[in-house]
Amino acid sequence: MNLLDILSPDCIKSPLVSDQKRPAIDELVDVLARAGRVKDAPALKEAVWAREQTRTTGIGHGLAIPHGKCSGLASLAIAIGKPAKPMEFGAIDGKPVRLIILLASPPDRTSDHIQALARVSRLMTLEEFRERIYAAGTADEVYQLLQAQEAQG
């Protein structure tokens, strides 16, 4: 799966206004709503937050991948947010997050949802790429880094 198939430049926000977990998640859902990717933002916010309450999506190495399923989506969508400064997220390694990648999908797209989560996880295991994306200053830079990385396969 190529992440650029489900991510558009207008779905990247750097820096985020929010400096706490739930408001940051809500901010990223609002980014998707403004881009026309989700019809029922309140339902998606609740779905993502409910998932977050079962187990943190702060997976370590400065990354969080909050995700949820909601019927108000026509297809998978990603929003990416860079906190202005590293944010406490309850990550499994106890370290703050430097990048939040929110994945939203329709309830009937479980396989695609899992593939997208796996692709994000694989990309972010590449230490050089991860550090470059953390150092990116603008949404445009984040998108360009993803474009270059996805072009490599």
N, C-alpha and C positions, 0 to 999 in steps of 0.2 A: 504494500500500500504506500502510495506517495502522499505525504501530508499536505502537499500543495493542492491536492484535489479537494481537500476539506477546509483549507485555510486561505483566507484572502487578506491582503495587506491592511484593510480597514478593521480587521479583527485582532490587531496587535496594539497593545497600549503600553507605552513606555514614556514616562514612569506612571505607575498606578497612583491614584490619589490616596487610596486606602492604605493603611498600615497595619491592619488586623485581618485575620483569616476570613471571617464571615463577610465583612464589607468588601473585601477583595474579590471573593467569589461572586457576590452580587454585582460588583462593578464589571466583572468579565461577562456575566450573563447579560447585563445591560449593553455591553459592546456588541454581543451577538444580536440582541434585539434591534439595536440601531442599524445594524448591517442587514436587517431583514431575514436573518437566519433562524430566528425563533419567534413564534407567534404568542406564546404564553410564558412570558418571562417569570412571573411569580411562581408558576408551577415548576419551571426548570430550577429556579433558585431553591425551592423546597426539596426537589429531587436530589440535587447535588448536595445540599446541606444534610439531608437524611443519610445519604451515603457516607458523608464525611463523619457522621456521628457513629457509624459502625466501626470504622477504623480510619486512622489518618491516611491521607493521600500524600503526605509529605514523605517521599520515598528515600530521602537522603541525598547527599552530594549537592544540596542547595535547590533541589527540585521538588515541586508538588504537582500532582496531576489529578485535581479534583474532577469528578465525572458523574454524570447522571443520565437517566433516560427519561424522556418526556414525549407525550404524544403531539405536542405543539411544534414538532420539527419535521421538515420534509426529508431531510437527510442529515448525515453526520456533520458536525461543525466543531471547529476549534477556535478558541480565543486564547491569546497569549498575553500575559501581563508581567511586566518587570517592576517589582517594588522599588520605590525610590531608594530604600536601603533594605538590607536583608531583614526579613520578617519572620517572627515566631509563628510556626505553623504546626507545632506538635509533631515534627518529623521523627521518623524512627531512629535517626542517628542523633537526635537532640539538637541539631544545628538549624539555624534559620534558613529560610528559602530565599533564593535569588531569582527564581523564575517560576511562574505558575502557568501551567498549560491546562486549560479547562476543556474537557471533551464532553460534548452533548450529542446524544443520539436518540432516534426514535426507538420505542420499545421493541420493535420487530427486527432490529438490526444488530442482534447480539454478536454474531460472528464478526461483522465489520467493526463493532465497538471494541472487541478484544484485539483485533488486528491493529487498530489505530493505537490502542494503549501499548501494545507490544512494539510498534514502530517508534513511538515517542521514547519508550524505555531504551530501545536499542541505540537510537541516535544519541541519547544523553549519556550512554556509557562511554562514548568516545570523549576522553578527557580533553583533548585539544579543542574539539568542537564545543564542548560544554563551556570551557573557559572563555572561548571567543564570544559565545552568545551571552554569557554573563557580563562580559565587558562591553557589549554593544550599547551604545547610548541612545539610539532611536529605534522606533518601530520599523523604519525602513531598513536599518542595518540588520535587525533580527530577521526580517523577511529575506533579505539578500543572502544571509548566512544559510538559512534553510534552503533557499533555492540552489545554492552552490552544493550543499551537502546532498540534497535529493537528486541532483543531476549526476552525482557520483554513484548513486544506487544505494 
